[in-house]
Amino acid sequence: MASGSVYLPNGYQVAFNCDSVVPAKVAEKKALAYAKRHKRDIYVPGLGHFDGKDPAPPAPTIGNASATGVDLTGTNLALNVGVESQVTAAFDGDAKDVTYKWTIRTGTAVSIKGDSTKAAVTFVGGEEGAATLRCTLTSKTASDSPKEVTITATVSA
C-alpha cells in the first residue's frame, strides 16, 4: 500500500492512501473523501481536481423518444377517411420538464383534433393520401433536447 502527500507549486496537495494499482473510481472516491475530511482542494495526477464538494448530479435527459397508438405500427399510422386515432408520445429519460409539439410536416391527409401540445393527440383521417407527422419533445434542463418522433400516416377510403 502506498500513502503520502505531495505539495505542488500551485499550493495544492496531492494525497494518496491506496494500493499501488487501483481502479480510477476507487482513487477518485479516496481523493474526494480526503478533500472532504480535510476541507482542502487537492489535485491527483491523471484524475484531476477535487474540491471536497460532491460532484454535480448529471443533467437530466429525454432519452429515447417513441410513440404508441392502436392504429400505429412502428412509425406507420393507418387510418380510414373520417376515422380518429389517438397517438401518444413517450420518452425513457428522467427529465421532468418535457413539453410536446405535434405538427403535420407534409401532406393534407390528416388533421390534428384538439390541443397539439399534449403527449397524446388525436389524428383524424381527412382524405385519401399520406402525411408526415412529427412530435418534438423539448426540455430546458435535458442535455439531449430536443428529440423528435416522426410518423408516416396513410389514409384509405
C-alpha positions as CSV (number, residue, x, y, z in Angstrom):
1,M,0.0,0.0,0.0
2,A,1.3,3.4,-0.9
3,S,0.5,6.6,1.0
4,G,1.7,10.1,1.4
5,S,1.3,13.7,0.3
6,V,2.9,15.8,-2.3
7,Y,2.7,19.6,-2.3
8,L,2.6,21.2,-5.7
9,P,3.9,24.7,-6.7
10,N,0.3,25.9,-7.1
11,G,-0.4,25.2,-3.4
12,Y,-2.5,22.1,-3.9
13,Q,-1.7,19.0,-2.0
14,V,-1.7,15.6,-3.6
15,A,-2.7,12.9,-1.1
16,F,-3.0,9.2,-1.6
17,N,-3.5,6.2,0.5
18,C,-4.3,3.3,-1.6
19,D,-2.9,0.2,-3.3
20,S,-0.3,0.9,-5.9
21,V,-2.7,-0.1,-8.6
22,V,-6.4,0.6,-8.1
23,P,-9.3,1.4,-10.5
24,A,-9.8,5.0,-11.2
25,K,-13.2,5.0,-9.5
26,V,-11.6,3.8,-6.2
27,A,-8.9,6.5,-6.5
28,E,-11.5,9.2,-7.2
29,K,-13.5,8.1,-4.1
30,K,-10.5,8.2,-1.9
31,A,-9.4,11.6,-3.2
32,L,-12.9,13.1,-2.7
33,A,-13.1,11.6,0.8
34,Y,-9.7,13.1,1.7
35,A,-10.7,16.5,0.3
36,K,-13.9,16.5,2.3
37,R,-12.3,15.2,5.5
38,H,-9.5,17.9,5.4
39,K,-11.7,20.6,3.8
40,R,-9.0,21.2,1.2
41,D,-8.6,21.4,-2.5
42,I,-6.4,18.6,-3.9
43,Y,-5.2,17.6,-7.3
44,V,-4.5,14.0,-8.2
45,P,-2.4,13.5,-11.4
46,G,-4.4,11.7,-14.0
47,L,-7.7,12.2,-12.2
48,G,-7.9,16.0,-11.8
49,H,-9.0,18.4,-9.2
50,F,-11.1,17.6,-6.1
51,D,-12.6,20.4,-4.0
52,G,-14.2,18.5,-1.3
53,K,-17.7,19.0,-2.7
54,D,-19.9,16.3,-4.1
55,P,-19.9,16.4,-7.9
56,A,-22.9,17.9,-9.5
57,P,-25.5,15.4,-10.5
58,P,-25.7,14.7,-14.2
59,A,-28.1,16.7,-16.3
60,P,-31.5,15.0,-16.9
61,T,-32.2,13.5,-20.3
62,I,-35.1,12.9,-22.6
63,G,-33.5,9.7,-23.8
64,N,-35.3,7.7,-26.5
65,A,-38.5,9.1,-27.8
66,S,-41.2,6.9,-29.2
67,A,-45.0,6.9,-30.0
68,T,-47.7,4.4,-29.4
69,G,-51.3,4.0,-30.6
70,V,-53.9,1.4,-31.6
71,D,-53.5,2.2,-35.3
72,L,-49.8,2.8,-35.1
73,T,-47.4,0.0,-36.2
74,G,-43.8,1.1,-35.6
75,T,-43.8,4.6,-37.1
76,N,-46.7,3.9,-39.6
77,L,-50.2,5.2,-38.8
78,A,-53.0,3.6,-40.9
79,L,-56.4,5.4,-40.9
80,N,-59.5,5.5,-42.9
81,V,-61.2,8.7,-44.0
82,G,-63.3,10.1,-41.2
83,V,-61.7,7.9,-38.5
84,E,-60.0,9.3,-35.4
85,S,-56.9,7.7,-33.8
86,Q,-55.1,8.7,-30.6
87,V,-51.2,8.6,-30.7
88,T,-49.1,9.2,-27.5
89,A,-45.5,10.3,-27.5
90,A,-43.3,9.0,-24.7
91,F,-39.6,9.0,-23.6
92,D,-37.5,6.9,-21.3
93,G,-35.3,9.6,-19.8
94,D,-35.6,11.4,-16.4
95,A,-36.3,15.0,-17.5
96,K,-39.3,16.4,-15.6
97,D,-40.0,19.5,-17.8
98,V,-40.6,17.9,-21.2
99,T,-43.0,19.7,-23.5
100,Y,-44.6,18.3,-26.6
101,K,-45.4,19.9,-30.0
102,W,-47.2,17.8,-32.7
103,T,-47.1,19.1,-36.3
104,I,-48.1,17.9,-39.7
105,R,-44.9,18.2,-41.7
106,T,-46.2,17.2,-45.1
107,G,-49.5,16.2,-46.7
108,T,-53.1,17.0,-46.1
109,A,-54.5,13.5,-45.5
110,V,-54.8,14.0,-41.7
111,S,-55.5,16.8,-39.2
112,I,-54.9,17.2,-35.5
113,K,-58.0,17.3,-33.4
114,G,-57.7,19.4,-30.2
115,D,-54.5,20.5,-28.4
116,S,-51.3,19.7,-30.3
117,T,-49.1,20.4,-27.2
118,K,-50.0,17.3,-25.2
119,A,-48.3,14.0,-25.2
120,A,-51.4,12.3,-26.5
121,V,-53.1,13.8,-29.6
122,T,-55.9,12.7,-31.9
123,F,-55.4,12.5,-35.6
124,V,-58.3,12.4,-38.0
125,G,-58.2,10.9,-41.5
126,G,-59.4,13.7,-43.8
127,E,-58.8,12.4,-47.3
128,E,-57.1,9.6,-49.1
129,G,-53.3,10.0,-49.2
130,A,-50.3,10.3,-47.0
131,A,-48.9,12.7,-44.4
132,T,-45.8,13.0,-42.3
133,L,-46.4,13.8,-38.7
134,R,-43.8,14.9,-36.1
135,C,-43.7,15.3,-32.3
136,T,-40.9,17.4,-31.0
137,L,-40.1,16.8,-27.3
138,T,-38.2,19.7,-25.7
139,S,-36.7,20.3,-22.2
140,K,-34.9,23.3,-20.8
141,T,-32.9,21.1,-18.5
142,A,-32.2,18.0,-20.5
143,S,-28.8,17.6,-22.0
144,D,-30.2,15.9,-25.2
145,S,-33.0,18.3,-26.0
146,P,-34.8,18.4,-28.4
147,K,-35.8,14.9,-29.5
148,E,-38.3,14.0,-32.4
149,V,-40.6,11.2,-33.3
150,T,-41.7,11.1,-37.0
151,I,-44.7,9.1,-38.1
152,T,-45.9,8.4,-41.7
153,A,-49.7,8.4,-41.9
154,T,-51.6,6.7,-44.7
155,V,-55.3,7.3,-45.1
156,S,-57.5,4.9,-47.1
157,A,-61.1,5.3,-48.2
